[in-house]
């Protein structure tokens, strides 16, 4: 029992250190004014991709970038996330160049509209765009009145994206209703994209000096071929969130949660299976999107505080305290990950304050647990201290 408590007390600072590690790598991409920001929309379109693109575009605006190059290679994804990505690209105060590349890439389904949303849209040879008919998560057609509603809404959105950039709205509608696709040359001929280029260097040279109109009406002349480039990669928080959102990982978390909570009923008093199960289920709900990041953070913090309270009143050998440390650190990490990832002085002070408060809270809980055990031993010896 004492060995377990020693391991638990050692685990609390380690958990706090892990939380700090998750919080601090969320550094902003730094570049000199006039740089070209390089982004990638690869893999399934999800709310994690949406967050990443929103953050990167915001940083490009704040640092007065000359432009943004968004490389696209996606089979599609969530309609809601796609609409928010498209809206952010359209609202950008920095010109956005979308490029379906390199060779072999695709801008299918939801990726079609992200590609068409760019102020300038391009494709590499042997890439594809289109096939944007809405389907269910299992790849089946959405049937009945709901299917017609989703299709008509997506068509209206597709036409709006095309018309805003002066592109072929009829083709965009066909991509939704008939799932048509296009090769790069077909896309250029039908005014779906602007040009076909084999590489980033060729693309930047081809668009150098072109003028684009931003949503606020400003005309900007592109100067992106010769300046510096800044790679805006997903930060650690976004990478972890992407992993948690992976269907395989979500399945493992759901299984762990159900098995853990179920095992707690057969091994009452051990607390370890139930604690692990509750935390795993909350992470699974976060990955599924059932809980938004902010809601998951609040839930984990509440679970952590509840476990701390239980640790003081229910002997658990430190299991509940360790679970509380993990839950609180995860909750704080998710909460701060939602904040702007630019490390301003205010953000740094906030991180330091919260991490310090967490360590203090956990230290106080450990002290109370030790004090409780000490007082219990004193009472057993008749109040005499040895």
C-alpha positions in Angstrom: 0.0 0.0 0.0 2.8 2.4 0.9 4.6 1.6 -2.3 1.5 2.3 -4.3 1.1 5.7 -2.6 4.7 6.5 -3.3 4.1 5.7 -7.0 0.9 7.8 -6.9 2.7 10.8 -5.4 5.4 10.5 -8.0 2.9 10.3 -10.8 1.2 13.6 -10.0 4.2 15.8 -10.9 4.8 13.7 -14.0 1.2 14.2 -15.1 1.5 18.0 -14.5 4.8 18.0 -16.5 3.0 16.2 -19.3 0.2 18.8 -19.3 2.8 21.6 -19.5 4.4 19.8 -22.4 1.1 19.6 -24.2 0.4 23.3 -23.6 3.7 24.9 -24.5 4.5 23.4 -28.0 1.4 25.3 -29.4 3.8 27.9 -30.7 2.8 30.2 -33.5 4.4 30.1 -36.9 6.7 33.2 -37.1 7.7 34.8 -40.3 8.8 38.2 -41.5 6.1 40.4 -43.2 5.6 39.5 -46.8 6.3 35.8 -46.4 4.3 33.1 -48.1 2.5 30.8 -45.6 2.5 27.1 -46.7 -0.5 25.1 -45.5 -1.7 21.5 -46.2 -5.3 20.2 -46.2 -4.5 16.5 -46.4 -6.6 13.5 -45.2 -10.2 13.6 -44.1 -11.8 17.0 -43.7 -12.7 17.2 -40.0 -13.1 19.9 -37.3 -9.4 19.4 -36.5 -8.4 20.4 -40.0 -10.9 23.3 -39.7 -9.2 24.5 -36.5 -5.7 24.2 -38.0 -6.6 26.1 -41.2 -8.4 28.8 -39.2 -5.4 29.3 -36.9 -2.9 29.3 -39.7 -4.8 31.9 -41.7 -5.3 34.1 -38.7 -1.5 34.0 -38.1 -0.8 34.8 -41.7 -3.2 37.8 -41.4 -1.6 39.0 -38.2 1.9 38.7 -39.6 1.0 40.5 -42.9 1.8 37.6 -45.1 2.0 38.1 -48.9 -0.1 35.1 -49.5 -1.2 31.6 -48.4 -0.6 28.4 -50.4 -3.0 25.7 -49.4 -2.0 22.3 -50.8 -5.0 19.9 -51.0 -5.1 16.1 -51.1 -8.3 14.9 -49.5 -11.1 12.3 -50.2 -13.6 14.5 -48.5 -15.1 14.6 -45.0 -17.6 16.4 -42.8 -19.9 18.8 -44.6 -20.0 21.1 -41.6 -16.3 21.3 -41.2 -15.9 21.8 -45.0 -18.3 24.8 -44.9 -16.4 26.4 -42.1 -13.1 25.9 -43.9 -14.4 27.3 -47.1 -15.9 30.3 -45.2 -12.6 31.0 -43.5 -10.7 30.9 -46.9 -13.2 33.2 -48.4 -13.0 35.7 -45.5 -9.2 35.7 -45.5 -7.6 39.1 -45.6 -4.6 37.5 -47.3 -4.8 36.0 -50.8 -5.2 32.2 -50.7 -3.9 30.0 -53.5 -5.3 26.5 -53.5 -3.3 23.8 -55.3 -4.5 20.1 -55.7 -1.1 18.4 -55.6 1.3 16.9 -56.0 0.6 14.5 -58.9 -1.8 11.8 -57.8 -3.6 13.9 -55.3 -7.3 14.5 -55.2 -9.8 17.2 -54.2 -12.8 14.9 -53.9 -16.2 15.5 -52.3 -15.7 18.2 -49.6 -12.2 19.0 -51.0 -13.8 20.2 -54.2 -15.3 23.3 -52.6 -12.1 24.0 -50.6 -10.1 24.0 -53.9 -12.7 26.2 -55.6 -12.7 28.7 -52.7 -9.2 29.9 -53.3 -8.6 33.3 -54.9 -6.6 31.3 -57.4 -7.2 27.6 -57.8 -4.7 25.2 -59.5 -4.1 21.5 -60.0 -1.1 19.4 -60.7 -1.1 16.9 -63.6 -2.9 13.6 -63.0 -5.0 14.9 -60.1 -8.8 14.9 -59.9 -11.6 17.2 -58.5 -15.3 16.6 -58.0 -17.5 13.7 -57.0 -19.1 15.9 -54.3 -22.4 14.0 -53.8 -23.4 13.9 -50.1 -23.2 10.5 -48.5 -23.5 9.0 -45.1 -20.6 8.1 -42.9 -20.7 4.5 -44.3 -20.6 5.8 -47.9 -24.2 5.2 -48.7 -26.6 7.7 -50.3 -28.7 9.8 -48.1 -32.3 8.7 -48.9 -35.7 10.2 -48.6 -36.6 13.8 -47.7 -33.5 14.2 -45.7 -31.4 13.2 -48.7 -33.1 15.8 -50.9 -32.7 18.4 -48.2 -29.0 17.8 -47.8 -28.5 17.7 -51.6 -30.3 20.9 -52.3 -28.5 22.7 -49.4 -25.1 21.5 -50.7 -26.0 22.5 -54.2 -26.8 26.0 -53.1 -23.6 26.2 -51.2 -21.6 24.9 -54.1 -23.0 27.4 -56.5 -22.3 30.2 -54.0 -18.6 29.2 -53.7 -18.3 29.1 -57.5 -20.1 32.4 -58.2 -18.0 34.2 -55.6 -14.8 33.4 -57.5 -16.3 33.7 -60.9 -16.1 29.9 -61.6 -18.5 27.5 -63.2 -21.5 27.2 -60.9 -23.3 24.7 -63.2 -20.4 22.3 -63.0 -20.3 22.7 -59.2 -24.0 21.7 -59.1 -23.3 18.7 -61.3 -20.5 17.6 -59.0 -23.1 17.4 -56.2 -26.2 16.1 -58.0 -24.4 13.7 -60.4 -21.1 13.2 -58.7 -19.1 14.3 -61.8 -15.3 14.6 -61.7 -12.8 16.4 -63.8 -9.2 16.0 -64.8 -6.9 19.0 -64.5 -7.3 20.1 -68.2 -11.1 19.5 -68.1 -11.3 21.6 -64.9 -9.4 24.5 -66.6 -11.6 24.2 -69.8 -14.8 24.3 -67.7 -13.6 27.2 -65.5 -13.5 25.1 -62.4 -9.8 26.0 -61.6 -7.5 28.5 -63.2 -4.4 26.6 -64.3 -2.5 23.4 -64.3 1.1 23.4 -62.9 3.3 20.5 -61.9 5.0 22.0 -58.8 4.8 24.7 -56.2 7.7 26.6 -57.8 5.9 26.6 -61.2 2.6 27.7 -59.5 4.2 30.6 -57.7 6.0 31.8 -60.9 2.7 31.5 -62.9 0.7 33.6 -60.5 3.3 36.3 -59.7 1.9 39.7 -60.5 -1.7 38.6 -60.8 -4.4 40.7 -59.1 -7.0 39.2 -56.9 -10.0 40.7 -55.1 -10.5 40.1 -51.4 -13.9 39.8 -49.8 -13.8 43.3 -48.6 -13.3 44.6 -52.1 -9.5 45.3 -51.9 -7.4 44.5 -55.0 -4.1 42.8 -54.1 -1.3 42.2 -56.5 0.4 38.9 -55.8 4.1 38.9 -54.9 4.8 35.4 -53.8 7.5 34.0 -56.1 10.6 35.4 -54.6 9.9 36.0 -50.9 10.5 33.8 -47.9 8.2 30.9 -47.1 6.9 29.8 -43.7 5.6 26.3 -43.1 2.5 26.4 -41.0 2.3 22.9 -39.7 -0.4 21.6 -37.2 0.8 22.1 -33.7 1.0 19.3 -31.0 -2.5 19.9 -29.7 -4.0 19.6 -33.2 -1.9 16.4 -33.9 -3.1 14.8 -30.6 -6.7 15.8 -31.4 -6.3 14.3 -34.8 -5.2 11.0 -33.3 -8.0 11.0 -30.8 -10.5 11.6 -33.6 -9.2 8.6 -35.6 -12.0 6.0 -35.9 -9.7 3.2 -34.8 -8.5 5.1 -31.7 -12.1 6.1 -30.9 -13.1 2.4 -31.0 -10.3 1.5 -28.6 -11.3 4.3 -26.2 -15.0 3.2 -26.3 -14.0 -0.4 -25.6 -11.7 0.6 -22.8 -14.4 2.8 -21.3 -17.1 0.2 -21.4 -14.9 -2.6 -20.2 -13.4 -0.4 -17.4 -16.8 0.7 -16.1 -18.2 -2.8 -16.4 -15.2 -4.3 -14.5 -15.7 -1.8 -11.7 -19.1 -3.5 -10.9 -17.3 -6.9 -10.5 -14.3 -5.6 -8.7 -15.9 -2.9 -6.5 -13.4 -1.0 -4.4 -10.4 -1.2 -6.7 -11.4 2.1 -8.5 -8.8 1.7 -11.2 -11.0 0.1 -13.9 -13.8 2.7 -13.3 -11.4 5.7 -13.3 -9.7 4.6 -16.5 -13.1 3.8 -18.1 -14.6 7.2 -17.3 -11.6 9.1 -18.7 -11.5 6.9 -21.8 -15.2 7.4 -22.5 -14.8 11.2 -22.2 -11.9 11.1 -24.7 -13.9 8.9 -27.0 -16.8 11.4 -26.9 -14.3 14.1 -27.8 -13.0 12.1 -30.7 -16.5 11.4 -32.0 -17.5 15.0 -31.8 -20.3 14.2 -29.3 -18.5 16.6 -26.9 -16.9 19.8 -28.2 -13.3 20.4 -26.9 -14.6 23.0 -24.5 -17.3 20.7 -23.2 -14.8 17.8 -22.9 -12.4 20.1 -20.9 -15.1 21.0 -18.5 -16.2 17.4 -18.1 -12.6 16.2 -17.4 -12.1 19.0 -14.9 -15.3 18.1 -13.0 -14.3 14.4 -13.0 -10.9 15.3 -11.7 -12.3 17.4 -8.9 -14.8 14.6 -8.0 -12.0 12.1 -7.9 -10.0 14.4 -5.6 -12.9 14.7 -3.2 -13.4 10.9 -3.3 -9.7 10.3 -2.6 -10.0 12.2 0.7 -13.0 10.3 1.9 -12.6 6.8 0.4 -9.4 4.8 0.8 -8.2 3.9 -2.7 -4.4 3.5 -2.3 -3.9 6.7 -4.3 -5.7 5.4 -7.4 -8.4 8.1 -7.3 -5.7 10.8 -6.7 -3.7 9.6 -9.8 -6.9 9.6 -11.9 -7.7 13.1 -10.7 -4.3 14.3 -11.7 -4.6 12.8 -15.2 -8.2 14.1 -15.7 -7.3 17.6 -14.5 -4.2 17.9 -16.6 -6.1 16.6 -19.7 -8.9 19.0 -19.1 -6.6 22.0 -18.7 -4.6 21.0 -21.8 -7.7 20.8 -23.9 -9.0 24.1 -22.5 -5.8 26.0 -23.2 -5.5 24.3 -26.6 -8.7 26.1 -27.6 -7.0 29.5 -26.9 -5.0 31.2 -29.7 -1.7 29.4 -30.0 0.3 32.5 -30.4 2.5 32.8 -27.4 1.8 36.3 -26.3 2.8 37.6 -22.9 -0.8 37.2 -21.7 -1.0 33.6 -22.9 2.3 32.7 -21.3 1.1 34.2 -18.0 -2.2 32.4 -18.2 -0.4 29.1 -18.9 2.0 29.6 -16.0 -0.9 30.6 -13.7 -3.0 27.5 -14.5 -0.1 25.0 -14.4 1.0 26.5 -11.1 -2.5 26.3 -9.8 -2.9 22.7 -10.9 0.4 21.6 -9.3 -0.6 23.4 -6.1 -4.0 21.7 -6.1 -2.5 18.3 -6.6 0.1 18.9 -4.0 -2.5 20.0 -1.5 -4.5 16.8 -2.3 -1.5 14.6 -1.8 -0.7 16.4 1.5 -4.3 15.8 2.7 -4.1 12.1 1.8 -0.8 11.7 3.7 -2.2 13.6 6.7 -5.3 11.5 6.7 -3.3 8.3 6.8 -1.1 9.7 9.5 -4.0 10.7 11.7 -5.6 7.3 11.2 -2.5 5.6 12.4 -2.4 7.9 15.5 -6.0 7.1 16.4 -5.3 3.4 16.1 -2.4 3.7 18.7 -4.8 5.4 21.2 -3.7 8.9 20.3 0.0 8.3 21.3 2.5 9.5 18.8 5.6 7.4 18.4 
